[in-house]
Amino acid sequence: MRKMRTQSAPWRAAAVLASVLLVGSVAACGNSDTGDGGTKDDGKITMGFSQVGAESGWRTANTTSIKDAATAAGIELKFDDAQQKQENQIKAIRNYIQQKVDVIAFSPVVESGWDTVLKEAKDAGIPVILTDRSVDSADKSLYKTFLGSDFVKEGRLAGEWLVEQKKTASGPVNIVELQGTTGAAPANDRKKGFAEAIATNPNLKVIASQTGDFTRAGGKQVMEQFLKANPKIDVLFAHNDDMGLGALEAITAAGKVPGKDITIITVDAVKDGMQALADGKFNFIAECSPLLGPQLMDLAKKVHAGEEVPVRIETEETTFTSEQAKEALPNRKY
C-alpha cells in the first residue's frame, strides 16, 4: 500500500498542475472573447445594428453604407433586419445586450415605445446611437446621439418649392400626399414641414393623405385609390422616391402624364428617383442621404471611448430640379 501511495503522489501533483493550467487557459480565453462589456483584447469594437428593413432603394443603400463602413473601420458588425416590425427590433436589441456588444445602433421603425429596452441597454452600460430616425422619449439619457436628416426641413423645402411654382395660381391647387410608415419619424416630420410651408398659400390644399408604407407597391396602390376618388389632382407629394415611382405607374395607367398633368415632388434622391426627375416624370426632389456609415462608425469609436458627442448630428443635403438631376446622375453613389 505504501508503494502505491508513493507512486500516486507524483501523479496527483501533475494532475493539480494540469488543472491550474487548464483554469488559466479558460480564463484567458474568456477575457479574449468578451473582455470589458464584449470588447476583445485586440481592441476591436463590436456593434449591434438593427435596420428597419429593405423597403426601398434608400434603405438598401443605407445598409450597404453601414456594412462597408464597419469593415473599413475594423468594427465587428452584428446586423439584424427588423422587416419593418418594432417587436423585431426590440428583440434584436435585447439579444445585443445579452451578447454584451460594445455599442448598439438602430434606425427605429416608429418613434414611440422604446423607453423600456433603451433603459435595459443603459443599465447594461451599452451606449446607443440612433441613426436616420429618432425616438420621442422624454429621457434623452437613454441614447448618446442621433445621426441623420432634418425631416421637417425636407418637407418644408418640398412645400416651399411648390409655393414658388404655384404663386400665380388663381384657383385651388389639389394636392394628394403619400405618407411614409404610420408613426415613423420621417413620415410625421415631412408631413409637418410640408404643411407648414404650403400654409402660406391658401390655394394649396391637401385633399387626400394616406400611408404607402415607404414602398413602391404601396405608392402604386394608394395612388390608384386617389385617382379614382379625386377626378382633379394637380400635385403629388410622396414622402420618398419609391412611393413616387409606384405612383408613376398608377398615373400612367390612368392615362395621365406624370410630371405634366400631375406635378410630382418626392424625398430621397436615390438613382431611380433621380432618373425619373431627369426624365421629367418627377418635378422636384428634396435629398435625404443614406450614406451614414462612415459617420456612424466614427461616432461608435467616440462613444465607446467615453468621449462627449453632440446630441444631434445632421447630414448635409440639398434639393434637385430636373436639370440638376441630369448633372448629378453620372456621379451618383446611390
N, C-alpha and C positions, 0 to 999 in steps of 0.2 A: 504494500500500500504506500509506503514511504517513497518507493521508487516511482510509482505512478504520479504521486503528488509532485515529486521533483521534476519529472518530465513535463507536467502540465503548467508549471509556473511560467516558463518562457512563452508558452502558447497563450496564457492569459495576458501576459504583458503585451504580446504582439496584437492580440485582439483589441485591447484597450487603445493601443496606439492607432490601430486602423479605424476604430470608432471615432477617435478625436479628429483624425484626418478627414474622415467622411463628413462629420458635422461641419468642420471648417469649410470643406468644399461646397456643401449645400448652402451654407450661409453666404459664401462668396457668390454663388450662382444667384441666390436671392437678391443680393444687392445689385448685381449686374442687370437683372431682368426688370426690377421695379424701382429700386432706389428711392429717392425722396419724391413721393407723390407720383410715381410712374416714370421718373426720369432715369434713363440708362446711364451707367457710369461713363459712357463715352460722350456725355453731354448732349445727346440727341433729344430734341423735344418731340413729344407725341401729342398730336392734335386730334380730337374727335370732332368731326364736322357732319352736321345733319342738313342736307339740302331739301328744299321744298319738294322738288320732283324734277320732271323733264317735260314740263307743259308747253315750252316754247323754245324758239331758236335762241332767245336771250338766255334762258336758263341753261341750255346746253353749253353756250359759250362761257357762262359763268362757272360751270362745273369744270370745264377744261382749264380755265384760267387758274382755278384753285388747285387742281391736281398738278398742273405743270409747275406752278409757283412753289408748291410744297417740295417737289423733287429738287428744284433748283436751290431752295433754301436749306436742304438737308433735314427737313422736318418729316417725321413719320406721320402719315395721314391715315386715320381710320374714317372711312367715308360711308355715309348712310343716305339712301334716297327715301324720303318720307312719303312719296307718292301723293302729295298734297293733303295729307291727313295729320292733324295735330297730335293725335294719340300715338302715331308712329314716331313723331319727333320726340315726344316726352319719353317714350320707351328707349329710344336711341340715346338720349341724354343720360338717362339713368344707367344704361349699360356703360357709357363712357365714365361715369362716376365710379361704378363698380370696378372698371378696368384701371382706375387711377391714372387717367391721362393727365398731361400737364396743362392743357388748355382745351376749352370747349368753344366751338364757334358754330353758329347756325343762322339760317335765314327763316324766321318764323312764318309758318303758314298763315296764321292770323295774329292779331295784335294782343288779344286778351287770353288769360288763363295760364300764365307762365310762372306766377309767383312761387308756387309750391316747389316745383322742380328746380327753379333757379336758386331757391334758398337751400335746397339739398346740395347743389354744386358749391354754393358759398360756404356751407358748413363743412364740406369736404376739402375746402381750401383750393378749389379749382377755379381759376378766373374764366369768365365767359365774355366772348366778343359777339356782338350782333352784327350780321352782315346783310346788306341790301334792304332788309326790312327791320323795323323796330318793334318794341312791345309797349303796351300802355301802363306798365307797372308804375305805381307811385314811389316804390322803393328803388331809387337809382343805384343803390349799392349792390344790387343783385347782378349787375353786369359792369364790366370795366369800361366799355366804349361801344359806340355804334359806328360802323363804316358803311357808307352808302350814299344815296342820292337824296336831294330835297324834292320829294314827290309833289308837294304843294306847289313848288316853283315850276315843276314840269307842267302841271295842269294850268297854272297861271300863264305860262309862256304860250301854251296852245290857245288859250282863250284870248290873250292879247293879240295874237296874230289874226284870229278870226274877227275881233272887233275892228282892227285896222282894215281888213279886207271888205267888211260889210258896213263901213261907216257911212256910205251913201245910200244904203238900203232904205226905201221909203215905207216898206211894209214888213210884216212878220217874216222872220227867218227861222224856219223849223229845224230844230236840232234833235238828233237821236244820239244816245250815249251807250256805248258798250262798256260796262264796268268790268273791272277785274274781280277776282275771287272775293266773295262777300266777307267782310271783316278784315281783309288784308290791308296793311298799311298803304301800299301804293294805290289800291282802289279807293280807299277813304280819302287820301290826301289829293290825288289827282282830280277827283270829283270836286273836292272843296276848292282847290286852286282855280279850276276851270270856271266854276260857278261864280267865284268872286270876280274874275276878270270880265265875264260877259254881262255881269250885272250893271256895268256902266252903259250898256246899250239896251234899252227896253224892247227893241225889236227882236233881240236874240232870245229865243225861248226853247228850252229843252222840253220836247213834247213826249218823249219816252226814254226811259233809262232802265237797263236791266243787265245783270251779270252774264258774261260769256265765259267766265272762269279762266280768262287769260289764254284760252285755247283757240286754235283755228277753227275747229269743228263747232265750238260754242259760238264763235263770232258769226259763222255762216248761219247757224240755226236761229239765233236771236235776230239777225238782220232780216231773215226771211219773214219772221213774225212782224217786225217793224214795218216792212214794206207792205204786207197785207193789211195791217191795221191803219196805216197812215199813207194816203194817196200822195201827199206832197211832203217830201223830205228834202231839205236843202243841204244839210250838213250832217256828217257822221263824225263824232269824236270817239275814238276807240282808245282804251287805256293801254293797249300795247299793239305792236305791229301784227302779231299773229291773229288777233281777233279782227283787225282791219283787213288782213289778207283773206280770211274766211268770208268776211262781209263782201269783198270784191266779187266773189263767186255768186253770191246771192243777188247783188246789184246787177251784174251782167245777165244772169238768168232771168231777171225781171225786165230785161230789155232796156235798161238804163246804162249810161256811160259813166263809169266811176272816174272821179276827178273833174268831170264837166257837169253832168246832171246833178251829181251829189259831190260836194266838197268833202274831202276825207282828211282828217287830222288824226295822227297817232302818236304814240310814245314808244321809244326804244332806240330805233335806228340800227337794227340788225340788217344784214345784207339783203335778205328778201324784201324787207320793208323799204330799204334804200333804193333797190332796183325798181320797185313799184313807184316810188317817188320820182326817180329819174325818168321813168316811162310816162309820167303824167297821170298815173292812176291814183296816187296819193298826191296831196297838195302841200302838206307840211308835217314835219316830224320833230318832236322835242326829244333830244337824245337822253338815254339812260345807259351809261356804260356798264357792261357786265364784267369788265376786266379788273376785278377787285383782288385777284390772287396775290400779286406781289405786295400790295399794301397790307393785306391780311397777315401774311407771313411775317412781315416786319413788325406789325403790332403784336403778334403772338410771342415773338422773341422779347419784346419790351415788357409785356405784362408778366411773362414768365420770370424775367429778371427782377421784377418788382419795381420797374420804372413807372413814373406817372405818365399817363397819356391823356389827350383831350377826351372829354366825354362824348363828343360827336365829331366825326371826321367826314367831310363831304367830298365827293369826287367832282372833278371839273368836267362840265359838259356844255354842249352847245345846241343849236337848232339847225334844221336844214330845210331849204326850199328845193324845188326840182333841179335848178341849175347847180346848186351847191352839192346836191347828191351826186350828180354826174361827175363833179370834180373829185369828190371824196371816195367814190366806189373803188377805183383801181387799187387803192392802198388800204382798204377797209380790212380790219383784222377779224371781224365777226359779223 
